[in-house]
Amino acid sequence: MDIGFIGLGNMGFRMAARLVEAGHPVVVFDTRPEIVAAAVELGARPASSPRDVADRSETVLASLPSVQASRDVATGPEGVIAGQRVKRYVDLSTIGSTAAQQIQAQLAERGIAMLDSPVSGGVSGATKGTLALMVSGPRDEYDLVQPILAHLGTPFFIDAKPGAGQTMKLVNNLLAATALATTCEVVVMGVKAGLDPSVMIDVINAGSGATNASRDKFPNSILPRTFDYGFATGLMVKDVRLYLEEAAKLGLPIEVAAAVGRLWETVMSEEGSESDFTSAIKPLETAAGVIVDGRPKASEARRAIEQ
């Protein structure tokens, strides 16, 4: 099946690469020519615009960084909606249910089916093909693209209602945002009290406090001080804001989510929207006057001081 892929960021490039490796003819577009060139080296074919992708592919996937980018790519003057060949559009971005429903309605007027299919699993999951894909839209269209999505990870059909996949993703990401923020806060507290952060994470992971944040993000990006997990703080803030908006529209209490949102707004304000989201620990370190350093030399130095 000919596939179009729009948006070759940290996640999109790796997903497109997996489709190429699986033997699918893939037409790609990104606003950065050098990224398109890198995809072409892997075997993809370049396109000049989202419309060009949709002129050459029946199935178009997109992985985009913002709600506005998703709107422009899907329904803009040179967007997928203007393509002559496209039959279905799969948006892998996180844009919230309202935007997904609006885009779906506009595409439907042109006879283009839409599936919203936000993903979870990070850059590592995109690279390994272990993402969780939360899909909503027409069931018959899902059945057609399920083999394609299976190259990227495990697809879950959430509901036929447009935007349901988005709601599921916002729930998932609020939990992820909360787990990382809370783990950062408690580890900073422990270090301030004199505990070794590496030992703390080992204990947490062996006990009831373990989360993806303690099992993956801390050992790989925070303790070694690399802050290179591959997900931008600005994207996490966008996702938390979308959750807060959707929960508020439903008339739900958001006390915990609002507190988490305030922390992430602080991280973005102090570290910048392009910082890696594992930088969430830095404002807490600054406030506490400590550094959470799990590198071996740092641990040896702490033990020497204690002795």
Stockholm file with secondary structure:
# STOCKHOLM 1.0

chainA/1-307         MDIGFIGLGNMGFRMAARLVEAGHPVVVFDTRPEIVAAAVELGARPASSPRDVADRSETVLASLPSVQASRDVATGPEGVIAGQRVKRYVDLSTIGSTAAQQIQAQLAERGIAMLDSPVSGGVSGATKGTLALMVSGPRDEYDLVQPILAHLGTPFFIDAKPGAGQTMKLVNNLLAATALATTCEVVVMGVKAGLDPSVMIDVINAGSGATNASRDKFPNSILPRTFDYGFATGLMVKDVRLYLEEAAKLGLPIEVAAAVGRLWETVMSEEGSESDFTSAIKPLETAAGVIVDGRPKASEARRAIEQ
#=GR chainA/1-307 SS CCEEEECCSHHHHHHHHHHHHTTCCEEEECSCHHHHHHHHHHTCEECSSHHHHHHHCSEEEECCSSHHHHHHHHHSTTSGGGCSSCCEEEECSCCCHHHHHHHHHHHHHTTCEEEECCEESHHHHHHHTCEEEEEESCHHHHHHHHHHHTTTEEEEEEESSTTHHHHHHHHHHHHHHHHHHHHHHHHHHHHHTTCCHHHHHHHHHHSTTCCHIIIIIIIIIITTTCCCSSCBHHHHHHHHHHHHHHHHHTTCCCHHHHHHHHHHHHHHHHHCTTSBGGGGHHHHHHHHTCCCCCSHHHHHHHHHHHC
#=GC SS_cons         CCEEEECCSHHHHHHHHHHHHTTCCEEEECSCHHHHHHHHHHTCEECSSHHHHHHHCSEEEECCSSHHHHHHHHHSTTSGGGCSSCCEEEECSCCCHHHHHHHHHHHHHTTCEEEECCEESHHHHHHHTCEEEEEESCHHHHHHHHHHHTTTEEEEEEESSTTHHHHHHHHHHHHHHHHHHHHHHHHHHHHHTTCCHHHHHHHHHHSTTCCHIIIIIIIIIITTTCCCSSCBHHHHHHHHHHHHHHHHHTTCCCHHHHHHHHHHHHHHHHHCTTSBGGGGHHHHHHHHTCCCCCSHHHHHHHHHHHC
//
